[in-house]
Amino acid sequence: MMVSYRLYWTLWILSCFGQYLGQDLQIPAPPNKEEGDSVVFTPDNPPDSTSIFLTQWFFGTSAIITVASGVPTVNPEYEGRASFDSSTLALTLQKLRHSDSGIYRLTLQITAGGSLTGETSLQVEKLSVNLTGPEEPLIEGESSANITSKGNGIITSVQWMKDNSPLSPSNSIIFSPDNRSVSISPVQRSDSGEYQCTYTNPFNSETATYSLIINYGPEGVSIKGQDVVDLGVRVSLSCSANSVPSASFRWMFNGTDTGVTTDTFTIDKTDFTHSGDYDCTAWNNVTNRSATQRHALLVKVGGGGGGGLTTGAIAGIVIGVLVAVSGICGLIVYLIKTKKMERKGKWAFAGDSLAETSGAALSSCLDAGSSSHLDMAWIWHVAANLGINLVDATLLMM
């Protein structure tokens, strides 16, 4: 009889308090939240609040709120964000931050003795943003570009910038009604650069970037190099063009492909066959456009590439030519006077080898030969016909 009484008493105690002795609390995990949201942690089937003398909610190892004898005490770090429902033992957190992600634990100290513990977790999505843009190459004046932003979290404002300066709408730049995408049509080379989109809420801000490349050209093709060069010198012609991406080059000489595909065409040692037209063609493999520039090169003896003849050299050439002309004219005069040849408008030397000469030309020669020295004006006339610029004509007097 005594044994049965003790067994009954034990079973009664277990029925009344057994649910509190080491039994875990079940706290459903809330769905993922975003920054700025609120969350409520509510345990399933909590014990009657009258049987609890101490209640504590923890985040990690830090207490969020402690309730003793029905009086709650909130951690100053959670002031204004945390609240407690004494009837359901629920914890409410407001204005969630990404740093609120983690493990939450509820601990109850039971009046009859023992404790109950339950855990749950929370994931707060961080404010995020990313940008997507065109996948195909963009060609100036032909293509359109759309840059779109996507992200997570509560978004209160969206701001667009380009190369760290505010991006404003224009005839070719149009923003979507929600300001989360921008359209550019048609694109211009000035649209190349880094675009930034910033999402902002009261708790955080995040920025994403996207680089836009506008392909154009080639244009403004130019060739740098000498126009007139000496015989036997080294010559380099350099070709350039405005182009994105950089242009490739091809050289032609007098309409014939040279096989040179660099921006520089080099002649190691010039000869007369190098005189002619050099064409440089720039080609952009993205825009599929090309442009050509021509450069004329002249190779000559004592050429203009290095400065020209000296005054002494010019005088020497003129004197030599004039002496030769004087000798010929003197010979003609001598033959006329000794042989008494008739002037009939033409002369024959060495079996008619001398071509027909006009009477006016012969008269000039006779007049020159009869003088003791050459007339100054006649010297200038001869020099001019030879294409020579006399520096000091007095040096040429005989």
Secondary structure, 3 states (H helix, E strand, C coil): CHHHHHHHHHHHHHHHHHHHCCCCCECCCCCCEECCCCEEECCECCCCHHHEEEEEEEECCEEEEEEECCEEEECHHHCCCEEEECCCCEEEECCCCHHHCEEEEEEEEECCCCEEEEEEEECEECCEEEEECCCCCEECCCCCEEEEEEEECCCCEEEEEECCEECCCCCCEEECCCCCEEEECCCCHHHCEEEEEEEEECCEEEEEEEEECEEEEEEEEEEECCCEEECCCCEEEEEEEEEECCCEEEEEECCEECCCCCCEEEECCCCHHHCEEEEEEEEECCCCEEEEEEEEEEEECCCCCCCCCCHHHHHHHHHHHHHHHHHHHHHHHHHHHHHCCCCCCCCCCCCCCCCCCCHHHHHHHHHHHCCCCCCHHHHHHHHHHCCCCCCCHHHHCC
